[in-house]
Amino acid sequence: MTDPRAAKDAARAQARARRDSLSDDRMRAFAADALRDRFLEELVRPGLVPDGPVAGYWPLGSELDARPLLLHLRTGGRSIALPVSGPRGQALTFRDWDPAQPLAAGRYGIQEPSADRPEVVPAVLLVPMLAFDRSGHRLGYGAGYYDRTLDALRAIRPVLAVGMAFAAQEMDSVPCGAHDERLDWILTERETLRFTQ
């Protein structure tokens, strides 16, 4: 019998190498703009995105950059938040992001809003990942932050979870366990995948 943890670790190493190989800056910029346009055309315009704050993320390493979308939404009047990493094993919290205000390096060296920015409970959560499959599962880094966060948010109110990835990050099947939260949508530069009605 295959050890689920070992299967996930092996999948993470493979997925990270694949994503890291996408090093062409022009392709990365194209993908970021394509995701912004896809989100606006296929989710916002048809009214599939609930009102309320949108929580994004500051890209770490080779993650797809969601900032073009976040900046566009903020310019249009949406409240935008970024995650703040607490101790391992806890859900993320979110603070309002004002691009004019300086950010600080957080727990993992990721840029975060400072402690004086107000906390936000998002209605929409943009989720980074190492890999995804066509059943709505994602492969994260192994700390469980986003699974715990989605579980906690969904216990309070509906939240739309949208995975953001390069098409090359797709796997046939992401190893998953009982506590892994499924995404509602996954957007890539090539297509939009919907998993909930």
C-alpha positions in Angstrom: 0.0 0.0 0.0 1.3 3.4 -1.0 2.0 5.9 1.9 -0.2 9.0 1.1 2.4 11.3 2.6 5.2 9.9 0.5 3.0 10.1 -2.6 2.3 13.7 -1.9 6.0 14.5 -1.3 7.0 12.9 -4.5 4.2 14.7 -6.4 5.4 18.0 -4.8 9.0 17.6 -5.9 7.8 16.7 -9.5 5.3 19.6 -9.6 7.8 22.2 -8.2 10.4 21.2 -10.8 7.8 21.5 -13.6 6.6 24.9 -12.4 10.1 26.2 -11.8 11.0 25.3 -15.4 8.5 27.9 -16.6 11.1 30.6 -16.5 10.3 32.7 -19.6 9.4 36.2 -18.2 7.3 37.1 -21.3 5.3 33.8 -21.0 4.8 34.5 -17.2 3.5 38.0 -17.9 1.2 36.7 -20.6 -0.2 34.1 -18.3 -0.8 36.7 -15.5 -2.7 39.0 -17.9 -4.6 36.0 -19.4 -5.8 35.0 -16.0 -6.9 38.5 -15.1 -8.9 38.7 -18.4 -10.3 35.2 -18.0 -11.4 35.9 -14.4 -13.1 39.1 -15.4 -14.8 37.7 -18.6 -15.9 34.3 -17.2 -16.5 34.9 -13.5 -17.1 38.6 -12.9 -19.1 39.6 -16.0 -21.6 36.7 -15.7 -22.1 37.6 -12.0 -20.5 34.4 -10.6 -18.3 36.3 -8.1 -20.0 37.2 -4.8 -19.8 40.7 -3.4 -17.2 41.3 -0.8 -13.5 41.3 -0.3 -11.1 39.3 -2.6 -8.1 37.7 -1.0 -5.2 37.1 -3.3 -1.5 36.2 -2.6 1.9 37.7 -3.1 3.7 35.3 -5.5 6.4 33.2 -4.0 9.2 31.9 -6.3 7.7 30.6 -9.5 4.0 31.0 -8.5 1.7 32.5 -11.1 1.4 36.3 -10.4 -2.2 37.2 -9.5 -1.3 40.9 -8.9 -2.5 42.2 -12.3 -6.0 40.9 -11.4 -5.8 42.2 -7.8 -4.8 45.6 -9.0 -7.6 45.7 -11.6 -10.2 44.7 -9.0 -8.9 47.2 -6.5 -9.1 50.0 -9.1 -12.7 48.9 -9.7 -13.6 49.4 -6.1 -13.1 45.9 -4.6 -11.5 45.5 -1.2 -8.4 43.4 -1.7 -6.6 41.4 1.0 -3.4 39.4 1.3 -2.7 36.5 3.6 -0.8 36.6 6.8 0.9 33.3 7.8 0.6 32.4 11.5 1.9 29.3 13.2 2.0 26.1 11.2 -1.3 24.2 11.6 -3.5 27.3 11.8 -5.7 29.0 9.2 -4.4 32.1 7.4 -5.7 35.5 8.4 -6.1 38.3 5.8 -5.3 42.0 5.9 -6.4 44.8 3.6 -3.8 45.5 0.9 -3.2 49.0 -0.2 -0.5 49.0 -2.9 0.6 52.5 -1.8 1.6 51.1 1.7 4.8 49.2 2.3 4.7 45.4 2.9 6.8 43.5 5.3 8.4 40.0 5.0 6.3 37.5 6.9 6.9 34.1 8.4 8.2 32.5 5.2 9.7 35.6 3.6 6.4 36.3 1.7 5.4 40.0 1.5 2.4 40.7 3.8 0.5 43.8 4.8 1.7 45.3 8.1 0.0 44.6 11.4 -1.8 48.0 11.4 -3.8 47.1 8.3 -7.4 46.0 9.1 -8.2 42.3 9.0 -10.6 41.1 6.3 -12.9 38.1 5.9 -12.8 37.3 2.2 -15.8 36.3 0.0 -13.4 35.2 -2.7 -10.1 33.4 -2.2 -7.5 33.2 -5.0 -5.3 30.1 -4.2 -1.8 29.4 -5.4 -0.6 25.8 -5.9 2.1 23.5 -7.1 -0.3 21.3 -9.1 -4.0 20.6 -9.8 -6.2 18.0 -11.4 -9.5 18.0 -13.2 -11.5 17.0 -10.1 -10.7 20.4 -8.4 -7.9 19.2 -6.1 -4.8 21.1 -5.6 -1.3 20.2 -4.4 0.1 22.8 -1.9 3.4 23.0 -0.1 2.4 20.6 2.7 1.7 22.9 5.6 -2.1 22.8 5.1 -2.7 26.5 5.4 -5.1 26.8 2.5 -7.1 23.7 3.5 -7.5 24.9 7.0 -8.4 28.4 5.8 -11.0 27.1 3.4 -12.5 24.9 6.1 -12.7 27.7 8.5 -14.1 30.2 6.0 -16.7 27.8 4.7 -17.9 27.2 8.3 -18.7 30.9 8.6 -20.1 31.7 5.1 -19.9 30.7 1.5 -16.5 31.6 0.0 -15.5 31.2 -3.7 -12.2 29.4 -3.9 -10.4 30.0 -7.2 -7.1 28.2 -8.0 -4.6 30.1 -10.1 -2.1 28.1 -12.1 -0.2 27.6 -15.3 -1.7 25.0 -17.6 1.6 23.1 -17.3 0.9 22.5 -13.6 -1.9 20.0 -14.4 -1.4 16.4 -13.1 -3.5 13.4 -14.0 -4.5 12.9 -10.3 -3.4 14.9 -7.3 -2.8 12.7 -4.2 -5.4 13.9 -1.7 -6.6 13.1 1.8 -9.8 13.5 3.8 -8.9 17.0 5.0 -8.0 18.4 1.5 -10.5 21.1 0.4 -11.6 21.1 -3.2 -11.6 24.3 -5.2 -14.7 25.8 -6.9 -12.8 26.9 -10.0 -9.3 26.6 -11.4 -8.1 29.2 -14.0 -5.1 28.8 -16.2 -3.9 30.9 -19.1 -5.6 28.4 -21.4 -8.9 27.5 -19.8 -11.4 27.8 -17.0 -12.4 24.7 -15.0 -15.6 24.8 -12.8 -16.2 22.2 -10.1 -19.3 23.5 -8.3 -22.7 24.7 -9.6 
